[in-house]
């Protein structure tokens, strides 16, 4: 598994038409994160059994992990991470798609202050509500966490009313959950159902044909595109919050300098002043299958 896109420095990119945030009048911007971590709960293959391709049961399971102990893969741009799993042989047939389950997705993004100084923080969101024994808490589906320290795992909940900056101090994961935890906007990231779905499906093109007992290993490669994966309202591009760098996510600045990451703070029911942000779902730009000599 690898990522396709560069993401070494903070950049601002034109937002895609599919993004938006409930009518806020702040400019919509996107950042490409520095890294990607995916906690996989399953990886399965499906094969064609009839012309209508109505197969719903997996034909071959590469792995099906305990949700509390997913297969965690950390990716950096331009590097491939290999995961060795099932060594048994798939049955004969034509395999035309894969399906994988995801427990959580984590990206690294730059948080900046009013002095144009930026530091990397981890942003994680959960696609299932299973307990997380590593962090000793049970998330809500779609809940977003942010690391309190640079590149740390000392996560904090995010409160909608308090905003991101205050949440780093007020709601550590080891303390009390806010009454209004911030969730990813499922209607935007999971259209048209509007429901967070932890299962993802990809077609195999060309299909994988297995006619007899294979004498080699099959290697499936997924390329994840991180371009514009993080969305935020850039309050510094308007006269209200003229920032020193208009294309940084100035979430570490107080509201006198920038309202990036303020969410509903001081806004009440006024959706036009909320400064939203959220991570996206990484796009798989292609699935390829190769064969390698068996190791044993």
SEZA-93438 format. One record per residue (C-alpha): residue in one letter; chain; x, y, z. Coordinates in steps of 0.05 Angstrom, whole numbers, plus 5000, padded with zeros to 4 digits. Each point is the difference from the previous one (the first is absolute). Layout:
residues N
  aa  ch    xx    yy    zz
   a   A     X     Y     Z
...
END
This chain:
residues 296
  aa  ch    xx    yy    zz
   x   A  5000  5000  5000
   x   A  5026  5068  4983
   x   A  4979  5073  4992
   x   A  5002  5036  4933
   x   A  5008  5073  5017
   x   A  5053  5047  5028
   x   A  4982  5034  5065
   x   A  5065  5024  5031
   x   A  4980  5072  5016
   x   A  4933  5033  5016
   x   A  4964  5019  4936
   x   A  4932  5027  4982
   x   A  4963  4971  4941
   x   A  4934  5018  4966
   x   A  4944  4964  5035
   x   A  4962  4947  4962
   x   A  4927  5010  4984
   x   A  4979  4942  5045
   x   A  5024  5037  5062
   x   A  4961  5053  5038
   x   A  4979  5016  5070
   x   A  4929  5016  5015
   x   A  4997  5070  4970
   x   A  5061  5031  5034
   x   A  5023  5062  4962
   x   A  5074  4989  5015
   x   A  5044  4979  4941
   x   A  5006  4924  4992
   x   A  5071  4973  4997
   x   A  5035  4933  5000
   x   A  5067  4974  5024
   x   A  5038  4938  4979
   x   A  5021  4964  5063
   x   A  5071  4977  5014
   x   A  4984  4927  5014
   x   A  4944  4949  5005
   x   A  4986  4943  5049
   x   A  4942  4951  4988
   x   A  4977  4948  5050
   x   A  4973  4943  4957
   x   A  4951  4950  5030
   x   A  4993  4955  4939
   x   A  5023  4988  4928
   x   A  4960  4953  4956
   x   A  4996  4979  4927
   x   A  4937  4988  4960
   x   A  4992  4961  4936
   x   A  4949  5000  4944
   x   A  4952  4941  5003
   x   A  4948  5022  4949
   x   A  4988  5053  4947
   x   A  4964  5046  5049
   x   A  5059  4998  5048
   x   A  4954  4992  5060
   x   A  5051  4969  5046
   x   A  4994  5028  5070
   x   A  5041  4950  5040
   x   A  5076  5006  4998
   x   A  5035  4947  4959
   x   A  5067  5008  5035
   x   A  5017  5034  5066
   x   A  5070  5029  5005
   x   A  4987  5020  5072
   x   A  4941  5014  5046
   x   A  5028  5032  5063
   x   A  4970  5013  5068
   x   A  4974  5072  4996
   x   A  5038  5015  5065
   x   A  5065  4977  4967
   x   A  4998  5023  4928
   x   A  5057  4995  4951
   x   A  5030  5070  5004
   x   A  5038  5024  4939
   x   A  5038  5066  5002
   x   A  5017  5030  4933
   x   A  5046  5056  4978
   x   A  5001  5033  4932
   x   A  5038  4961  4946
   x   A  5014  4939  5044
   x   A  4967  4932  4997
   x   A  4980  4963  5064
   x   A  4991  4925  4993
   x   A  4954  4959  5045
   x   A  5007  4924  4999
   x   A  4937  4964  5018
   x   A  4964  4937  4975
   x   A  5046  4948  4970
   x   A  4946  4951  4978
   x   A  4981  4991  4927
   x   A  4938  5033  4971
   x   A  4952  4955  4962
   x   A  4994  4998  4925
   x   A  4959  5054  4967
   x   A  4997  5071  4974
   x   A  5009  5052  5055
   x   A  4974  5069  4981
   x   A  4999  5042  5063
   x   A  5028  5010  5070
   x   A  4967  5024  5063
   x   A  5035  5028  5062
   x   A  4975  5023  5067
   x   A  5028  5060  5037
   x   A  5000  5013  5075
   x   A  5030  5070  4999
   x   A  5038  5047  4954
   x   A  5055  5046  5025
   x   A  5036  5056  4963
   x   A  5054  5049  5019
   x   A  4985  5073  4987
   x   A  5035  5066  5018
   x   A  4967  5044  5054
   x   A  5026  5071  4998
   x   A  4999  5060  5046
   x   A  4994  5074  4986
   x   A  5076  5007  4994
   x   A  5001  4954  4939
   x   A  5031  4943  5040
   x   A  4973  4931  4983
   x   A  5005  4932  5034
   x   A  4975  4931  4980
   x   A  4942  4969  5038
   x   A  4964  4934  4990
   x   A  4926  5002  4982
   x   A  4962  4935  5007
   x   A  4928  4982  4987
   x   A  4963  4935  5013
   x   A  4954  4964  4952
   x   A  4976  4950  5052
   x   A  4979  5007  5072
   x   A  5041  4941  5026
   x   A  5040  5011  5065
   x   A  5072  5021  4989
   x   A  5043  4963  5051
   x   A  5062  5040  4982
   x   A  4969  5066  5019
   x   A  4953  4969  5052
   x   A  4936  5032  4975
   x   A  4941  4986  4955
   x   A  4990  5048  4943
   x   A  4937  5021  4966
   x   A  4994  4984  4926
   x   A  5031  5058  4962
   x   A  5033  5031  5060
   x   A  5062  5043  4987
   x   A  5061  5002  5047
   x   A  5061  5045  4996
   x   A  5068  4989  5032
   x   A  5017  5050  5055
   x   A  5075  4996  4987
   x   A  5040  5001  4937
   x   A  4993  4933  4964
   x   A  4975  4970  5065
   x   A  4947  4949  5019
   x   A  4975  5041  5059
   x   A  4934  5013  4966
   x   A  4947  5049  5019
   x   A  4926  5003  4985
   x   A  4976  5060  4962
   x   A  4940  5041  5025
   x   A  4956  5035  4949
   x   A  4985  5058  5047
   x   A  5070  5009  5027
   x   A  5038  4993  4934
   x   A  5065  4965  4984
   x   A  5050  5043  5039
   x   A  4962  4997  5066
   x   A  4986  4926  4990
   x   A  5074  4983  5001
   x   A  5002  5022  5073
   x   A  4930  4986  5025
   x   A  4984  4930  4973
   x   A  5057  4950  5003
   x   A  4981  4930  4982
   x   A  5017  4979  5071
   x   A  4950  5050  5028
   x   A  4928  5017  4987
   x   A  4967  4997  4932
   x   A  4967  5066  4980
   x   A  4925  5001  4996
   x   A  5006  5020  4926
   x   A  5056  4959  4969
   x   A  5017  5019  4929
   x   A  4983  4948  4947
   x   A  5018  4994  4926
   x   A  4943  5023  4955
   x   A  4975  4933  4976
   x   A  4953  5032  4949
   x   A  5060  5031  4965
   x   A  5049  4943  5005
   x   A  4951  4942  4990
   x   A  4949  5022  4948
   x   A  4947  4983  4983
   x   A  4984  4958  5063
   x   A  5027  5051  5050
   x   A  5021  4942  5045
   x   A  5072  4984  5019
   x   A  5018  4935  4967
   x   A  5064  4963  5022
   x   A  5000  4954  4938
   x   A  5031  5020  4934
   x   A  4999  4963  4934
   x   A  5046  5005  4939
   x   A  4997  4965  4933
   x   A  5059  4960  4975
   x   A  5019  5022  4929
   x   A  5020  4956  4968
   x   A  4967  4944  5038
   x   A  5041  4947  5035
   x   A  4995  4931  4968
   x   A  5020  4940  5042
   x   A  4995  4935  4961
   x   A  5039  4951  5044
   x   A  5040  4996  5064
   x   A  5045  5061  4994
   x   A  5075  4991  5009
   x   A  5012  5074  5017
   x   A  4975  5051  5050
   x   A  4949  5053  4980
   x   A  5016  5071  5021
   x   A  4945  5052  5000
   x   A  5022  5073  4996
   x   A  4954  5057  5019
   x   A  5021  5072  4984
   x   A  4968  5052  5044
   x   A  4995  5072  4975
   x   A  5005  5051  5056
   x   A  4991  5062  4957
   x   A  4955  5052  5034
   x   A  4980  4949  5053
   x   A  4992  5050  5057
   x   A  4945  5053  4993
   x   A  4996  5064  5041
   x   A  4968  5069  5001
   x   A  5055  5051  4989
   x   A  4976  5060  5040
   x   A  5065  5037  4986
   x   A  4981  5013  4927
   x   A  4948  5051  5019
   x   A  5005  5067  5035
   x   A  4973  4971  5065
   x   A  5064  4962  5016
   x   A  5058  5025  4958
   x   A  5054  4949  5016
   x   A  5075  5003  4987
   x   A  4995  4941  4953
   x   A  4932  4994  4967
   x   A  5012  4928  4978
   x   A  5016  4968  5067
   x   A  4951  4965  5047
   x   A  5011  5049  5058
   x   A  4965  4957  5051
   x   A  5052  5015  5054
   x   A  4985  5075  4998
   x   A  4950  5032  5047
   x   A  4937  5031  4973
   x   A  5030  5069  5000
   x   A  5047  4978  4944
   x   A  4962  4944  4964
   x   A  4936  4961  5007
   x   A  5025  4938  4964
   x   A  4973  4939  5036
   x   A  4951  5039  5043
   x   A  4941  4957  4975
   x   A  4940  5027  5039
   x   A  5037  5041  5051
   x   A  4963  5067  5012
   x   A  4956  4984  4941
   x   A  4939  4970  5032
   x   A  4951  4979  4945
   x   A  5032  5045  4948
   x   A  5029  4951  4949
   x   A  5033  5055  4960
   x   A  5053  5013  5053
   x   A  5019  4928  5016
   x   A  5071  4982  4980
   x   A  4995  4926  4982
   x   A  5055  4950  4984
   x   A  5003  4926  4989
   x   A  5043  4944  4970
   x   A  4977  4965  4937
   x   A  4999  4928  4976
   x   A  5064  4983  4960
   x   A  4985  4982  4928
   x   A  5028  4935  4974
   x   A  5028  5017  4931
   x   A  5012  4928  4980
   x   A  5004  4928  5022
   x   A  5052  4956  4966
   x   A  5018  4927  5009
   x   A  5069  4970  4989
   x   A  5031  4932  5014
   x   A  5064  4986  5039
   x   A  5038  4937  5017
   x   A  4978  4967  5063
   x   A  5045  5011  5061
   x   A  4992  4928  5024
END
